[in-house]
Amino acid sequence: MSAMTLTLPDGTPIAKYTMADEGLHEQGPEENWQESCALIDARDLERNISIFMRFGHEPVLDGGNMTVWAFLKTPELDFKHAEQFPKREGDVAGNRMCAGGIASYDYDGQHLYFAYDNGEISWSLKLTPLHQPIPLALDDGVDYRKNIGSSHHENMDLCEGTITVKGEHTPFRALSYRDHSWGPRNWKAMRVHRWTCGQVGEDFSFAFGNILSESPTISRRGYIREGAIVHYTNDVEILPLMEADGLTYRSAVINVGLNDGRRLKIDLVPYGKGALNQKRTNFLCDNVCEVRVNGKIGTGFLEVSENHRVGERRPDVVINAHLENGLFPKE
């Protein structure tokens, strides 16, 4: 299967990134340079199983580190593991990253591989990209390049593999959504953000961000892909219905305006509790969601953080996400 070539509505090719950018990149000079690969939304609709996995490294900060966020949802349980490991020799080599002896990411030039194994919970997944990498925006703002990541692309895949829970093996097959970023990232500068993506079948996908960083303006950017056509827009608002804890959410609405005059409303409803993950002073609530748009249903993802005053106190009241690592029976 070859990855589909994409264009703007007027037929202009989108050439900012190539399939080679699915691999790992040369380290930049910044102290806070990082590279992360995230399997954001993979949901096997037949088996009602979801996986979210973010994998990244910072080669300088904290003496060099590898970060793994792994989140599995089945009909019987939720599993969460978020941990930062010291970077060891050989953890990043070629187009492969490993962390803590339990997780890995790899790109062989055609497929991507995400694997996790803590002895009790494991998965091994092969991803086949359905189209070329899509930049979130054709021209990133100064704040974004300085603080969030100078390079960023998104992709949709066919995801296949096996999940094992306490010795029981289950096949996994899903349409999945993924992003990949590299460049400097200043977590303290990301004061408030909403990050969302999703798909309804192979021919409709989207990704949007509302980010408040250093400047007193909110970055609004993203796209909708319809088949091989990508519609970029800065007319987007992501409105989560926040819980009383000020950290987690119970649903969200996305309002989008496109250059051809269309307006779309996308509804997101989480599949149960999410995961509350920490990166330095930020706590991010991540969850996979049901997507509803134009009368159709698909799957998606929403990540929300609230750190407007750049505080550092650890949360002690969490309503709709798992803060600690572990296995959790469904409530």
C-alpha positions as CSV (number, residue, x, y, z in Angstrom):
1,M,0.0,0.0,0.0
2,S,1.5,3.4,-1.0
3,A,0.7,6.5,1.0
4,M,-1.8,8.8,-0.7
5,T,-0.5,12.1,-2.1
6,L,-2.4,15.2,-0.7
7,T,-3.1,18.7,-2.1
8,L,-4.8,21.9,-1.2
9,P,-8.2,22.6,-2.7
10,D,-6.7,24.4,-5.7
11,G,-4.5,21.4,-6.5
12,T,-1.3,22.7,-5.0
13,P,0.8,19.8,-3.6
14,I,1.5,19.7,0.1
15,A,5.2,19.2,0.2
16,K,6.4,20.4,3.6
17,Y,7.2,16.9,4.8
18,T,7.9,13.6,3.2
19,M,7.6,10.0,4.3
20,A,11.3,10.2,5.4
21,D,10.1,12.5,8.2
22,E,8.4,9.5,9.8
23,G,11.9,8.6,10.9
24,L,14.0,10.3,13.7
25,H,15.8,13.6,13.1
26,E,19.1,15.2,13.9
27,Q,19.3,16.8,17.3
28,G,19.1,20.6,17.3
29,P,21.3,23.0,19.3
30,E,18.6,24.1,21.8
31,E,18.8,22.8,25.4
32,N,15.1,22.0,25.3
33,W,15.2,20.2,21.9
34,Q,12.9,17.2,21.9
35,E,11.4,14.7,19.5
36,S,8.1,12.9,20.2
37,C,6.0,10.3,18.3
38,A,2.4,9.8,19.5
39,L,-0.1,7.1,18.6
40,I,-2.9,9.4,19.6
41,D,-6.2,7.6,18.7
42,A,-6.3,3.9,17.9
43,R,-9.7,2.3,18.6
44,D,-10.7,-1.2,17.6
45,L,-14.5,-0.6,17.2
46,E,-15.3,-4.4,17.0
47,R,-13.6,-5.2,20.3
48,N,-14.1,-1.8,22.0
49,I,-10.4,-1.4,22.8
50,S,-8.4,1.8,22.6
51,I,-4.7,2.6,22.8
52,F,-3.0,6.0,23.3
53,M,0.8,6.0,23.4
54,R,3.2,9.0,23.4
55,F,6.9,8.3,23.0
56,G,9.6,10.9,23.1
57,H,13.1,12.0,24.2
58,E,14.9,15.1,25.4
59,P,18.6,14.5,24.8
60,V,19.8,17.3,27.1
61,L,17.3,18.1,29.8
62,D,17.5,16.1,33.1
63,G,20.7,14.6,31.8
64,G,18.8,13.1,28.8
65,N,15.5,11.4,29.2
66,M,12.9,9.2,27.5
67,T,9.2,9.7,28.2
68,V,6.5,7.0,27.8
69,W,2.8,7.6,28.2
70,A,0.8,4.4,27.7
71,F,-2.9,4.2,28.1
72,L,-5.1,1.1,27.3
73,K,-8.9,1.0,27.6
74,T,-10.8,-2.3,27.3
75,P,-14.4,-3.1,28.2
76,E,-13.2,-4.5,31.6
77,L,-10.4,-2.1,32.6
78,D,-8.3,1.0,32.1
79,F,-4.5,0.8,32.2
80,K,-2.2,3.8,32.6
81,H,1.6,4.1,32.7
82,A,3.3,7.5,32.5
83,E,7.0,7.6,33.3
84,Q,10.2,9.5,32.5
85,F,13.3,7.3,32.2
86,P,16.9,8.2,32.1
87,K,18.3,8.1,28.6
88,R,20.7,5.2,28.1
89,E,23.3,4.5,25.5
90,G,21.5,3.0,22.5
91,D,18.0,4.2,23.4
92,V,18.0,6.4,20.3
93,A,19.6,4.9,17.2
94,G,18.7,5.3,13.6
95,N,14.9,5.5,13.3
96,R,14.3,3.6,16.6
97,M,13.7,4.8,20.2
98,C,13.5,2.6,23.3
99,A,12.7,3.5,26.9
100,G,13.2,1.8,30.2
101,G,13.3,-1.6,28.6
102,I,9.5,-1.6,28.2
103,A,8.6,0.5,25.2
104,S,9.8,1.2,21.7
105,Y,9.1,3.1,18.5
106,D,10.6,2.2,15.1
107,Y,10.2,3.2,11.4
108,D,11.6,0.9,8.7
109,G,10.9,3.1,5.7
110,Q,7.4,1.7,5.1
111,H,5.8,0.9,8.4
112,L,5.9,2.2,12.0
113,Y,6.0,0.0,15.1
114,F,4.8,0.9,18.6
115,A,5.5,-1.7,21.3
116,Y,5.0,-1.8,25.1
117,D,5.6,-4.6,27.6
118,N,5.7,-4.3,31.4
119,G,5.3,-8.1,32.0
120,E,1.6,-7.9,32.7
121,I,0.3,-5.6,29.9
122,S,1.8,-5.6,26.4
123,W,1.1,-4.7,22.8
124,S,2.9,-4.9,19.6
125,L,1.4,-2.8,16.7
126,K,2.3,-2.2,13.1
127,L,1.1,1.0,11.4
128,T,0.7,1.5,7.7
129,P,0.4,5.2,6.7
130,L,-2.7,5.9,4.6
131,H,-1.4,9.2,3.3
132,Q,1.7,11.5,3.3
133,P,2.5,13.4,6.5
134,I,0.3,16.5,6.9
135,P,1.7,19.7,8.5
136,L,-0.7,21.1,11.1
137,A,-0.2,24.5,9.4
138,L,1.6,25.6,6.4
139,D,3.2,28.6,8.3
140,D,3.7,28.1,12.1
141,G,3.7,31.2,14.3
142,V,6.8,32.5,16.1
143,D,5.5,31.3,19.5
144,Y,4.8,27.9,18.2
145,R,8.2,27.4,16.6
146,K,10.0,28.7,19.7
147,N,8.0,26.9,22.5
148,I,6.0,24.0,21.1
149,G,8.1,22.5,18.3
150,S,9.5,23.9,15.2
151,S,8.4,20.9,13.1
152,H,5.2,18.9,13.4
153,H,3.1,16.6,11.2
154,E,0.1,14.3,11.4
155,N,-0.9,11.1,9.8
156,M,-3.6,8.5,9.7
157,D,-2.8,4.7,9.5
158,L,-4.1,1.2,9.4
159,C,-3.0,-0.2,12.8
160,E,-2.8,-4.0,13.4
161,G,-1.3,-6.1,16.1
162,T,-1.8,-7.9,19.3
163,I,-2.7,-6.8,22.9
164,T,-1.9,-9.0,25.9
165,V,-3.5,-8.5,29.3
166,K,-2.5,-10.9,32.1
167,G,-1.6,-13.7,29.6
168,E,-4.7,-13.3,27.4
169,H,-3.9,-12.4,23.8
170,T,-6.4,-10.3,21.7
171,P,-6.0,-9.2,18.1
172,F,-6.2,-5.5,17.4
173,R,-7.2,-3.8,14.2
174,A,-8.1,-0.1,13.8
175,L,-7.8,3.1,11.9
176,S,-5.4,5.2,13.9
177,Y,-4.3,8.8,14.1
178,R,-0.8,9.9,15.0
179,D,1.5,12.9,15.2
180,H,5.2,13.5,15.2
181,S,7.1,16.6,16.3
182,W,10.7,17.7,16.8
183,G,12.4,20.9,17.9
184,P,12.5,23.1,21.0
185,R,9.7,22.7,23.5
186,N,9.2,25.0,26.5
187,W,6.5,23.3,28.7
188,K,6.2,26.3,31.0
189,A,5.4,28.5,28.1
190,M,2.4,26.3,27.2
191,R,-0.1,28.0,29.6
192,V,-3.4,26.7,28.2
193,H,-4.0,24.4,25.3
194,R,-6.6,22.2,23.6
195,W,-5.4,19.6,21.1
196,T,-7.8,17.5,19.2
197,C,-7.9,15.1,16.2
198,G,-10.1,12.4,14.8
199,Q,-11.4,10.5,11.9
200,V,-14.6,9.3,10.4
201,G,-13.6,6.5,8.0
202,E,-10.5,6.6,5.8
203,D,-11.6,9.7,3.9
204,F,-12.3,12.2,6.6
205,S,-9.9,13.3,9.3
206,F,-9.0,16.5,11.2
207,A,-6.5,18.0,13.7
208,F,-6.8,21.3,15.5
209,G,-5.0,23.2,18.3
210,N,-5.9,26.2,20.5
211,I,-2.8,27.2,22.3
212,L,-2.0,30.1,24.6
213,S,1.8,30.3,25.2
214,E,3.9,33.4,25.8
215,S,2.1,36.0,23.6
216,P,-1.3,37.3,24.8
217,T,-3.0,35.8,21.8
218,I,-4.5,32.3,21.3
219,S,-3.1,30.3,18.4
220,R,-5.9,28.7,16.4
221,R,-4.9,26.4,13.6
222,G,-5.5,23.1,12.0
223,Y,-7.1,21.3,9.1
224,I,-9.8,19.0,7.8
225,R,-8.8,16.3,5.3
226,E,-11.5,15.1,2.8
227,G,-10.0,12.3,0.7
228,A,-6.8,13.7,-0.9
229,I,-7.8,17.4,-0.2
230,V,-6.7,19.3,2.9
231,H,-8.5,22.4,4.0
232,Y,-6.5,24.6,6.4
233,T,-8.1,27.1,8.7
234,N,-7.4,29.5,11.5
235,D,-11.1,29.7,12.3
236,V,-11.5,27.1,15.0
237,E,-12.5,27.0,18.6
238,I,-12.2,24.0,20.9
239,L,-14.6,24.2,23.8
240,P,-14.4,21.4,26.4
241,L,-17.0,21.1,29.1
242,M,-14.7,21.1,32.1
243,E,-15.3,19.2,35.3
244,A,-15.4,21.0,38.7
245,D,-11.7,20.0,39.2
246,G,-10.6,22.4,36.5
247,L,-8.4,19.7,35.0
248,T,-10.6,17.1,33.4
249,Y,-13.5,17.3,31.0
250,R,-16.7,15.4,30.2
251,S,-17.3,16.4,26.5
252,A,-16.3,19.0,24.0
253,V,-17.5,20.9,20.9
254,I,-15.4,22.1,18.1
255,N,-16.6,24.9,15.8
256,V,-14.8,25.2,12.5
257,G,-15.0,27.6,9.6
258,L,-13.5,26.7,6.2
259,N,-12.4,29.0,3.4
260,D,-15.2,27.7,1.1
261,G,-17.8,29.1,3.5
262,R,-18.8,25.9,5.2
263,R,-19.1,25.7,9.0
264,L,-18.8,22.4,10.8
265,K,-19.7,21.4,14.4
266,I,-17.8,18.4,15.7
267,D,-18.9,16.8,19.0
268,L,-16.5,14.8,21.2
269,V,-17.7,12.4,23.9
270,P,-14.9,10.6,25.9
271,Y,-14.9,6.8,26.3
272,G,-15.0,6.8,30.1
273,K,-12.1,8.2,32.2
274,G,-9.0,9.7,30.6
275,A,-5.4,9.9,31.8
276,L,-3.9,12.8,33.6
277,N,-0.2,13.1,32.6
278,Q,2.5,15.4,33.9
279,K,5.3,17.0,32.0
280,R,7.2,19.4,34.2
281,T,4.7,22.1,35.4
282,N,2.0,20.9,33.1
283,F,-0.8,18.4,33.7
284,L,-2.5,17.2,30.6
285,C,-5.8,15.4,30.4
286,D,-5.8,12.9,27.5
287,N,-8.7,10.8,26.4
288,V,-10.0,9.0,23.3
289,C,-13.5,10.0,22.3
290,E,-16.4,9.3,20.1
291,V,-16.6,11.8,17.2
292,R,-19.9,13.0,15.8
293,V,-19.9,15.2,12.6
294,N,-22.3,15.6,9.8
295,G,-24.5,12.8,11.2
296,K,-21.6,10.4,11.1
297,I,-19.7,8.7,13.9
298,G,-16.0,8.1,14.2
299,T,-13.2,8.2,16.8
300,G,-11.0,11.0,18.1
301,F,-8.9,12.4,20.9
302,L,-8.8,15.5,23.1
303,E,-5.9,16.8,25.2
304,V,-6.5,19.7,27.6
305,S,-4.2,21.6,29.9
306,E,-4.8,24.5,32.3
307,N,-1.7,26.2,33.6
308,H,-2.4,29.8,33.0
309,R,-0.4,31.0,36.0
310,V,2.4,28.4,35.5
311,G,1.9,26.9,38.9
312,E,3.7,23.8,40.2
313,R,1.5,22.3,42.8
314,R,0.5,18.6,42.1
315,P,-3.3,18.1,41.7
316,D,-5.1,16.3,44.6
317,V,-8.7,16.3,43.3
318,V,-9.2,14.6,39.9
319,I,-12.7,13.7,38.7
320,N,-12.6,12.2,35.2
321,A,-9.1,10.9,34.6
322,H,-6.6,8.6,36.2
323,L,-3.7,10.4,37.8
324,E,-1.7,7.4,39.2
325,N,-0.3,4.6,37.1
326,G,-1.9,1.1,37.3
327,L,-4.8,-1.1,36.3
328,F,-8.3,0.2,37.0
329,P,-11.5,-1.8,36.8
330,K,-14.4,0.0,35.0
331,E,-16.6,2.0,37.4
